[in-house]
Amino acid sequence: MVSLLGVKNLQENYLVPKHEIVPKERAQEILAKYGADAKKLPHLLREDPVVEEIGAKKGDLVRIVRESQTAGKAIYYRIVV
């Protein structure tokens, strides 16, 4: 399948940051570390092309790693809805 960006793997495109599913046991540690509740995290839709590509399902925690000129790497977490 070729995406709208014209590549088979969306994460090969330099504009798309790395997305990965956080294992369930690690997800609980991360939420506890930041004092966060999964319901309060920003959302990613199940229909998002990258979410479909990595095989994430509703309720999965996804780590997004963006390259930053000022911070080096910036890590974000989103919950799939």
N, C-alpha and C positions, 0 to 999 in steps of 0.2 A: 504494500500500500504506500502510495506517495502522498505526502502531506501537502497542505497549502503552501508551505515554504519550499516545496520542490525537492525534499529529501525524504529518504525512507525512514531514517531515525531522526526525530525532531531534535534530540539533544546533541546531534552533530552540528547543528547550526550555532554559530557563535552568538546569536542573539538570545538563545534559549538557555537559561541557567540549568545547572545539574539538579535533577529531582530524584529523590530516592525514598522508598518506604522505610519508615522506622519500625523495627521489630516491636511487637506489643510490649514485651517486658522492658525494653529500653524506653518506649514511649511513656510508660508510667514514671520512670525515673526522671525523664526530661520535664514532664508536667509538674512533678513534685519540686524539682530544682528551681523552677521559675514561679512556683506558686500559681500555676495556671490551671484552668479547667478547660477540657476539650471543647465544651460548648461555647466558650468565649474566644476561641482562636479564630483567626480569619479563615474563610472557607475556600476550598477548591471544588469545583463541580465535577461529578463523576464523568460528565461528558467532555471535560477538558481533554484535548488531544494528548497532552503529555501524561495526564492521569491514566488515560486508556493505554498508552504505550507502556508505562511501567507496571500496569496491572493492579493499580490501587483500587480498593473497594471502599464503600461507605464506612466511615468511622476510622479509616487508616490515617495515621499521622505521616505527613510528608515533609522531609527536610529539603529545603531549597538552598543551594549554595551559589551565591553570585560573586563574581570577581569585582573588587572595588579598588579604584585607584587610591583612595584614602585609607581604607581599612584593610586592604589585602583581600580578605574574604569576608563576606557578610552572610550569616546563616539565618534563615527564616523557617518557621514552622507553620504549616497549614493543615487543616483537617478536611478530609474528603466528605462532602455531603451529597 
